[in-house]
């Protein structure tokens, strides 16, 4: 049986996202123990003004305006439960169906 693909969570730590609390979002993810997931601080993800931004790879899901409470929901629902959270996804990149 194949193991699930390893995921990466990128948390923008560039100017605007940092001003909006991205350091607290990164710390929230880093406190969690999530199998097969690495958490990384990233540079600008190109969506300034939408932050703090979080990207889950290889799922290619962009979450926007993330705070520590929403980060915990991403851990529980997406990373552990394998269900993406549409209401937190950037609408320009993930138009609702």
Secondary structure, 3 states (H helix, E strand, C coil): CCCCCCEEEEEECCHHHHHCCHHHHHHHHHHCCCCCEEEEEECCCCCCCCCCCEEEECCCEEECCCCHHHHHHHHHHHHHCCCCCHHHECCCCCCCC
